[in-house]
Amino acid sequence: MENTAVSAAVNLAPLAKGLAIGLGAIGPGIGIGMIGKGAMEAIGRNPEASGKVLVPMLIVAAFAEAIAIYALVVAFSI
């Protein structure tokens, strides 16, 4: 009986990995899209402000991407 439980857990590991990275990447993907949308709107309204918008946009996008990397690490650790 123990053998069946172990094999069932092993068979679900790829599913757990896929769900971990898939669900963990949805939020950062949406966030990065919203960051880009906001930056493009700001630059469209005031093209001279593109230098002031670019650096904060890249920093916030890096923070959002870090969350996706955490999900990738969790998927690898399963």
C-alpha positions as CSV (number, residue, x, y, z in Angstrom):
1,M,0.0,0.0,0.0
2,E,2.9,2.4,0.7
3,N,4.3,1.6,-2.6
4,T,1.2,2.9,-4.4
5,A,1.2,6.1,-2.5
6,V,4.8,6.8,-3.3
7,S,4.3,6.1,-7.0
8,A,1.2,8.3,-7.1
9,A,3.2,11.2,-5.6
10,V,6.0,10.7,-8.1
11,N,3.6,10.7,-11.0
12,L,2.1,14.0,-9.8
13,A,5.4,15.8,-9.5
14,P,5.5,17.0,-13.2
15,L,2.0,18.3,-12.8
16,A,3.0,20.2,-9.6
17,K,6.0,21.6,-11.3
18,G,3.9,22.8,-14.2
19,L,1.3,24.4,-12.0
20,A,3.9,26.1,-9.8
21,I,5.7,27.8,-12.7
22,G,2.5,28.4,-14.7
23,L,0.5,30.0,-11.9
24,G,3.6,31.7,-10.5
25,A,4.2,33.5,-13.9
26,I,0.7,34.7,-14.5
27,G,0.9,37.6,-11.9
28,P,4.3,38.9,-13.0
29,G,3.3,38.6,-16.7
30,I,0.2,40.7,-16.1
31,G,2.2,43.1,-14.0
32,I,4.9,43.6,-16.6
33,G,2.2,44.2,-19.2
34,M,0.6,46.9,-17.0
35,I,4.0,48.5,-16.4
36,G,4.7,48.7,-20.1
37,K,1.2,50.1,-20.8
38,G,1.6,52.8,-18.2
39,A,5.0,53.7,-19.5
40,M,3.9,53.9,-23.1
41,E,0.9,56.1,-22.1
42,A,3.2,58.4,-20.1
43,I,5.7,58.7,-22.9
44,G,2.8,59.3,-25.4
45,R,1.5,62.1,-23.4
46,N,4.9,63.7,-22.7
47,P,7.6,62.4,-25.0
48,E,10.3,64.6,-23.2
49,A,9.7,62.5,-20.0
50,S,10.9,59.2,-21.6
51,G,14.2,59.4,-19.8
52,K,12.5,59.9,-16.4
53,V,10.0,57.1,-17.1
54,L,12.5,54.5,-18.4
55,V,14.6,53.9,-15.3
56,P,11.7,53.4,-12.8
57,M,9.9,51.3,-15.3
58,L,12.9,48.9,-15.6
59,I,13.4,48.7,-11.9
60,V,9.7,47.8,-11.2
61,A,9.8,45.3,-14.1
62,A,12.9,43.7,-12.6
63,F,11.0,43.3,-9.2
64,A,8.0,41.7,-11.0
65,E,10.3,39.4,-12.8
66,A,12.0,38.4,-9.6
67,I,8.6,36.9,-8.4
68,A,8.5,34.8,-11.5
69,I,12.1,33.6,-10.8
70,Y,10.9,32.6,-7.3
71,A,8.2,30.5,-8.9
72,L,10.8,28.9,-11.1
73,V,13.0,28.0,-8.1
74,V,10.0,26.5,-6.4
75,A,9.2,24.4,-9.5
76,F,12.7,23.1,-9.7
77,S,12.7,22.2,-6.0
78,I,9.6,20.0,-6.3
